[in-house]
């Protein structure tokens, strides 16, 4: 059987998690899809998929084979285009993951604009507050906020955002005076469960200060922290993309304006610099342009 078609069938089944959905998308019978899957497994000498009556999932060997098959299919498309047989255009589905706050505030709109520009592409946006294994969870791109990525990861800087130390006017009216970083010790704080849970890092006069704080509420989601602060729970360091409107309207007030929290980098993390699908390369370029990364 045609190995390129067999690989295409395998990729489609792996991405959709269903032989029936894959057969509908490919316009072939379910029996033919099964035959192509069996031919790929014979060719590679390993079981790639676990099949049950309700779903299909990748085996460990299948997760590794999925990446290689995607690369080979992309190489085939590029070879056809280089030979002038067809116009190379981005197509296919990408699985992208990001935190809930970033996905809601920035990424969803950016992806919508990208899809309007490239109508043959599809994106599945997976919202998670944890770092994922890209191979095991079939993720093409993880958009992560971090200043200290694992050096073993393949990543591209996409931009930066600033953070704001803020609270509601109502909270500040009933709280102790707040004039110096040391005054933070007397205040109720809302903190991120993974970052600055027990202290705040602030820059004052070119010097970095680490101030212990009393965390009365922690969350692993910046959106939850934002809503808690709006409800008067206390002070918090929040990304500017969440609080810009609140600062303009006065719902929140910037405190200690001479002390700035550290900014954070946005990275696109992916599996390999070589043989990337064209859709992924273009999405990375688009997000870098949207989020303001330098060329």
N, C-alpha and C positions, 0 to 999 in steps of 0.2 A: 504494500500500500504506500501511497505518497507520504513520505515522512514529514514534509512541511505541513500538509493538511492534518496529519495525525497530531503533530505538536500544537497546531492551532486548536484542534478539538480539545486536547488535554488542557491547554491554557483557559479555554472558554469554560470548561466544566469546573476547573479549579476556582476560577473567579466567581462563577455563579453558584457553585455549591450544589448543582442539580444537573443531572443528565437531561431531564425534560426541558429545562430552561435553555440549556446549551443547544439542544437539538432545534428548538424553536428559533433561537438566534442565528444558528448556522444554516437553517433551512434544509436539514437532513433528518432522516428518521432516527428514533432513539436506538434502534438496533444497529444502525451504521455508526452512531456515536460510540456505542459499546465496542464495536469491532475496531475502531480507530484507537480507543483507549487500550485495548488488549494488545494491539500491535506496538504501541509505544512502550508498554511494560515489557513485552518480549524483547524489543530492541534494546532497552536499557538494562534488562535483566533484574528488575526490582519492581515490587508492588508500590505504586505511586498514590493510590487512592484507597481509602476505606469506605465501602459502600454499605449503607443501611437502607431500610425501606423509606426513610424520611430525608436523609441528607447524605452528602458526600463530603469527606474531609481528607486533607492531605496527610500522607505518612511523612516520616522524617525524610525519607528518600525523595518523596514527591515534592517537598518544600524546596529542596536543593535543585531538583529537576525543573521546577517551575521557573526559577530565575534563569537557568540556562536556555530553556525553550523560548522564553520571552526575548532573550538576547539574540538567539538564532533567527527568530521570526523578524526581528527588527533589522538584522543584517540582510536578510533576504529582501525585505522591502527596500532598503537602501541600495542594494545591488540592482534591483529592478529599476529604481529611479535613475541610478547612475548610467544605466544602459539606455535610458530614454524610453523605457517601456511604459512608464506612467509618471504622473506628477506626484512627487513625494509630499504628502500632507499628513499632519498629525491626526492620529485616530486611536481609538481604543479606550479602555477604562483604566483609571488610576485610583488606587486607594491611598488616601491622604489622611494623616492623623494630626491633631493639635489639641491643646487644652480648650476647655469650654469657653473661657472668657475671650481668648484670642480668636477662636472660630466664630463666635457670635459677633464680636466687635469689629474684626478686620477681615478674617479669612473667607467667610461665606460670601461677602460681597465681591472680594477679589476673584474667587473661583467663578462666580456668576459672570463676571466680565470676561474672564478667560474663556469660558465656554461659549459666550456670545461671539468671541473672535474665532474660536475653533469648534464649529458645530458638530464635527465628527468625533469629538472627544467626550468622554464621560468621567465624572469624578464621584467617588464614594468618600464622603468626609466623615471620618470616624473620630468622635470626640472622646478623649481619654485624658485623665489627669496623671498618668504614669508613663514612664518610658517603656516602649514596647520592643519586642524582638521582631525586627522587620521581616525576617525570613519566616518565622513561625506564624506570624499573623498576616502574612502576605501584604505588607505595607510597602508601597512604592516610595512614599515621601513622608517623613515625620517633620513637622514644623515645630521646633523646640525653642523655648526661651531659656537661655543659660549663658553665663559668662565663662563656664568651665566645663566644656564638653569632653567626653572621653577621647583621648588622642587617637584611639583606634577606630573612631567613627569616620566615615566619609561625609563631609559636611561642607555646605556653602553658606557664607554669611548673606543674609537677606536684608538686614537693617537693624536698627536699634530703636528703643523707646525709653523715655524718661519716666521716673517714678515720682510720686507726689506724696508728701506727708500731710494728711488732711483729717478734718473732722467736721461735724455739723456745728453751726453757730449755737444751737441749743445745748449740745454737750459742753462746748467751751465755756458757755455762760455759767454753768454750774460746777465747773472743774477748777482745780488749783491753777494759779498763774503759770503760764508757759512762756518763758523768755529765754531760757538756755537749754541746751541738750540734756543737762543733768536734771532739769525739771521733768523730763519724761518719766523718771522713776516714780513720780507721784500720780501718774495717769493710767487709766484703763486703756489697754491696747488690743486691737484685733490683728492677729498675725497669721502668716501662711504656715501650714503644717510642715512644709519642707524647707522653707527659706526664712531666715531671720525670725525663728519662732520665739527666741528668748532675748534677742537684742536687735537693735537697729544700727546699721552702718550709715553714717552721715559724713558729708564733707563740709568742713568749715574752715575758711581761710586757707585753702590748699592742703589742709590736714584731714586725714580720715579718722573718725571717732567711732568707737563701738560702745554703745550705751545699753546696759541691761534695761529691759522693760518688763512690766507686769502684763502678761498675756492672759486676758480673761476669756478670749474666744479664739480658737484656731480652726482653720479650714484649709483643705487642699485645693480649693477653687477660689480664684480671685473675684469671680462674680458674686459668690456667697459673702465674701468679706465686704465687698462694695455695698451690698444690700444691708449688711449688719451695721456698717458705719452710718449709712443713711438713716437707719433706725435709732441712732444715738448710742450705739454700743461702746464707742470710744474712738481713739485715734487709729489710723492705719496707713501703711505705705502701699499705695495702689498705682497701677500703670496709668499713664496720662490718657491713653485711649479709652479708659473706662470713666474717667472723672472730668474730662475737659468741659462737658456740658454742665455738670454740677457746679464747677468752679465759676463758670460764666454766669449762671443763674443765681448763685449764692446759696445753693443747697448745701454745698461744702465750702470750707475755707482752708486755704493753704496755711499751715502753721510752720513756725521757725523758717521763714523764707531765706534766711542766710545760711541755712544748713540743707544741703541737697542730698537726697538718697542717690545711690549709684544707679546709673542707667544699665539696661540689660540688652543683650544681643539676641536677635532672632536668627536662627539657623535652619536651613533645610538639610535634613539628614537622609541619606539614601544608601543603596547597597554598593554601587560600583560607579566609578567615573567612566569606565569603558562600556560601550555597547548600551548606553541608555536609550530607552525609547524616545523617539522624537518628541512625543507629547510631554514627557517628563522634563526634557531639556528646555522646551519652550515654557513650561509652567514655572520652572526655576527662574528663567530669565524674567518672566512676567512678574513674579512675586518680588524679585530683587528690585525691579523698576518701581513696583507699587509701594514697597516698604522702604525704599530710599537707600538701598545698599550702594556704595560707590562702585563704579565700573571696575 
